[in-house]
Amino acid sequence: MTEYTTVSIPKDLADRVEETIDGTSFSSTSDLVRFLLRSIVIQHQQEGELTEAEFEEITDQLRELGYID
């Protein structure tokens, strides 16, 4: 059985995520966060260590999507 942990995000961000995922295949904020983290981890594992520039690019993309401030 898979064990889970809790990740806290600001309420206003959670509200924005809920609005963003409305009408998508994501059923919850947790689904979206799992998807994003898996994507980053998979990319990291396939390409080796993320460079600072790659990390900044991912951060910029998430910021443009409204997932981070």
Residue frames as qw, qx, qy, qz and C-alpha x, y, z in Angstrom:
[[0.000, 0.889, 0.458, 0.000, 0.00, 0.00, 0.00],
 [0.393, 0.514, -0.022, 0.762, 1.28, 3.48, -0.87],
 [0.371, -0.601, -0.421, 0.570, 2.00, 5.81, 2.02],
 [0.200, 0.787, 0.257, 0.523, 1.22, 9.52, 1.69],
 [0.386, -0.316, -0.312, 0.809, 2.43, 12.72, 3.28],
 [0.104, 0.899, 0.415, -0.091, 0.90, 16.17, 3.44],
 [0.428, 0.115, 0.130, 0.887, 2.27, 19.20, 1.61],
 [0.012, -0.776, -0.441, 0.451, 1.01, 22.62, 2.61],
 [0.300, 0.311, 0.330, 0.840, 0.39, 25.42, 0.15],
 [0.110, 0.161, 0.265, -0.944, -1.17, 28.84, 0.77],
 [0.382, 0.497, 0.713, -0.314, -4.98, 28.86, 0.62],
 [0.373, 0.735, -0.043, -0.565, -5.06, 31.51, -2.12],
 [0.119, 0.443, -0.796, -0.396, -2.81, 29.31, -4.29],
 [0.233, 0.154, 0.957, -0.079, -5.02, 26.28, -3.61],
 [0.410, 0.642, 0.428, -0.487, -8.05, 28.33, -4.66],
 [0.308, 0.683, -0.388, -0.536, -6.32, 29.39, -7.90],
 [0.035, -0.231, 0.947, 0.219, -5.33, 25.80, -8.63],
 [0.361, 0.371, 0.811, -0.272, -8.92, 24.64, -8.08],
 [0.435, 0.728, 0.106, -0.520, -10.11, 27.24, -10.60],
 [0.160, 0.603, -0.656, -0.424, -7.36, 26.22, -13.04],
 [0.105, -0.104, 0.983, 0.106, -8.14, 22.49, -12.93],
 [0.540, 0.409, 0.496, -0.543, -11.87, 22.99, -13.36],
 [0.724, 0.597, -0.017, -0.346, -12.81, 21.23, -16.58],
 [0.297, 0.603, -0.737, -0.073, -9.54, 19.27, -16.81],
 [0.812, -0.039, -0.578, -0.071, -8.75, 15.64, -16.09],
 [0.260, 0.183, -0.674, 0.666, -7.31, 16.61, -12.70],
 [0.475, -0.598, -0.602, -0.232, -9.83, 15.88, -9.97],
 [0.539, -0.808, -0.171, 0.164, -7.99, 17.70, -7.19],
 [0.017, 0.925, -0.374, 0.059, -5.08, 19.94, -6.30],
 [0.645, -0.448, 0.616, 0.060, -3.27, 16.84, -5.06],
 [0.825, 0.365, 0.405, 0.150, -3.65, 15.20, -8.49],
 [0.427, 0.884, -0.062, 0.180, -2.09, 18.20, -10.18],
 [0.274, -0.822, 0.494, -0.068, 0.77, 18.48, -7.68],
 [0.792, -0.176, 0.575, 0.102, 1.55, 14.77, -8.04],
 [0.738, 0.597, 0.256, 0.182, 1.55, 15.14, -11.83],
 [0.208, 0.938, -0.220, 0.167, 3.88, 18.16, -11.75],
 [0.459, -0.683, 0.566, -0.034, 6.28, 16.60, -9.26],
 [0.852, 0.062, 0.503, 0.130, 6.40, 13.31, -11.16],
 [0.618, 0.762, 0.090, 0.173, 7.11, 15.22, -14.38],
 [0.014, -0.907, 0.397, -0.140, 10.00, 17.08, -12.79],
 [0.645, -0.457, 0.612, -0.011, 11.42, 13.95, -11.17],
 [0.854, 0.310, 0.399, 0.127, 11.14, 11.92, -14.38],
 [0.455, 0.866, -0.104, 0.178, 12.84, 14.68, -16.36],
 [0.272, -0.806, 0.514, -0.111, 15.59, 14.83, -13.76],
 [0.776, -0.219, 0.590, 0.028, 16.11, 11.07, -13.84],
 [0.795, 0.513, 0.287, 0.151, 16.21, 10.94, -17.64],
 [0.414, 0.845, -0.104, 0.322, 18.54, 13.89, -18.12],
 [0.620, 0.028, -0.426, 0.659, 20.66, 13.62, -15.02],
 [0.277, -0.506, -0.420, 0.701, 21.04, 16.47, -12.57],
 [0.191, 0.893, 0.378, 0.154, 18.99, 19.57, -13.28],
 [0.439, 0.201, -0.080, 0.872, 21.06, 22.64, -13.99],
 [0.043, -0.445, -0.392, 0.804, 20.24, 25.93, -12.32],
 [0.226, 0.182, -0.360, -0.886, 18.97, 27.23, -15.68],
 [0.360, -0.215, -0.838, -0.349, 16.64, 24.24, -16.11],
 [0.234, -0.456, -0.728, 0.456, 15.32, 24.69, -12.57],
 [0.051, 0.383, 0.105, -0.916, 14.71, 28.38, -13.26],
 [0.282, 0.015, -0.612, -0.738, 12.91, 27.51, -16.51],
 [0.342, -0.373, -0.862, -0.041, 10.59, 25.10, -14.69],
 [0.167, -0.474, -0.512, 0.697, 10.00, 27.68, -11.97],
 [0.132, 0.246, -0.189, -0.942, 9.18, 30.35, -14.57],
 [0.329, -0.158, -0.764, -0.533, 6.74, 28.03, -16.32],
 [0.319, -0.468, -0.792, 0.227, 4.96, 27.19, -13.06],
 [0.080, -0.424, -0.270, 0.861, 4.84, 30.89, -12.16],
 [0.212, 0.095, -0.435, -0.870, 3.34, 31.78, -15.58],
 [0.398, -0.295, -0.812, -0.308, 0.69, 29.10, -15.04],
 [0.433, -0.588, 0.048, -0.681, -0.12, 30.64, -11.65],
 [0.857, -0.256, -0.446, 0.040, 0.97, 27.65, -9.57],
 [0.623, -0.348, -0.274, 0.645, 3.64, 29.60, -7.68],
 [0.008, -0.985, -0.146, 0.091, 4.05, 33.25, -6.80]]
